[in-house]
Amino acid sequence: MTFSKIWAGVALLVGLALPGLAVAQKEPIRIGAMIALSGPAAVFGGPAEKALRVLVDNLGPNGIDGHPVQLAVYDTEGNTTKAVQLFRRLVENDNVHIVLGPSTSGESLAVVPLANQMRVPNITFGGAEPITKPTTPYVFATSPTDRLVVENILSDFRDRNIGKVALIYSLDAFGQSGGTIARDLANQYGITIVSEETFGPQDTNMSPQLLRIRSAQPQAMLVWAANPGPSIVMRNAAEIGLKVPTYASYASGSRQFLSQTGPAAEGAFVPSYRIVAPETLPESDPLKQPLIRFAKLYKDRWSIDPDQTSGHSYDVILILEQAIRAMKGPLTRTNLRDAIETAQINGANGIRRLSAEDHRGLDKTTVVMMQAKGGRWQAAPKP
């Protein structure tokens, strides 16, 4: 049984290891994961690590196509220097075939040259466009680019007849990449950026910037940053009485964001992966039922619902299963890299078609607009 069959509705993930099914074991595939399990970025790394463990466990002793799976997981703490050190450790000491992660764009960008230098396939979770553009031989990514998500938000503005927008973003790799893209693309969607503000990743009060935004009288505000920045912005906005529809990047599509932000998050829009609220999707969405089944498997193990970064791990397992089955020759890093480049899956992050030219393989259908209602995410009503 395969993960791809699960997406076709044939079986649950828990049925991967069928009793009595004899499969000749082959060389183990050694998977290294370096994920932010502590520090501010743990909001991204924690759900990804939980999903990875439950998925690997449910592969059973025969793993993928007879290759038992050996998993090593290390905590980067969201630190770029440590991410580089752990990448070397996984490759040189643990002798892994592939490295998954890191969790953030800054860490991922630091690892890109090393992955190519050491010729080890790396499937990162970072969203910043420069991670995979230009395409480099050994680096892939599960997250859609920030450009793709910005375009999704700008389309929503246009559809809701929102023409004047305030933009505020963080001065780090993720914030500056998305903020620059939003500013540069706005005119193409008939949108005027009436106020542009920035803040440092460690800042704890953005009220001065928000007062200037309020004076510009925007019809909506776009916050592009990783946590906790968007939570602080929305709480500060509520404190000064700035009441406009607020949009945040896909980095905010999590339960922790809602709990950190509290009532100030009510009504906020986030382009997110379907996994955060699959039960609210329309029946016509082909990923609704598979995602509901995955969410049940996750919750049965961890007693909590999955967050959107859980989907990164789900997609990785789908990609690896398909790649290993399609791989030509023995299990080597290079052969695995070549096979990953041909993977085509229907995953938690959307319909993915990898190629030599595109190491993400996603389009704008990968995210759907979610809205915070009563402390939970739900599919936003159409304009």
ABEGO torsion letter per residue (X at the ends): XBAAAAAAGABBAAAABBBGBBBBBBBBBBBBBBBBABEAAAAAAAAAAAAAAAAAAAAEAAEBGGBBBBBBBBBAGGBAAAAAAAAAAAAAAAGBABBBOBABAAAAAAAAAAAAAAGBBBBBABABAAAAOBBBAABBBABBBAAAAAAAAAAAAAAAGBABBBBBBBBBAAAAAAAAAAAAAAAAAGBBBABBBBBBAABABAAAAAAAAAAAGBABBBBBBBOAAAAAAAAAAAAAGBBBBBBBBAAABBAAAAAAAEAAABGBBBBBBAAABAAABBAABAAAAAAAAAAAAAAAAAGBBBBAAAAAAAAAAAAAAAAAAABBEBBBAAAAAAAAAABBBBBAAEBBBBBAABAAGBBAAABBBBBBBGGBBBBBBBX
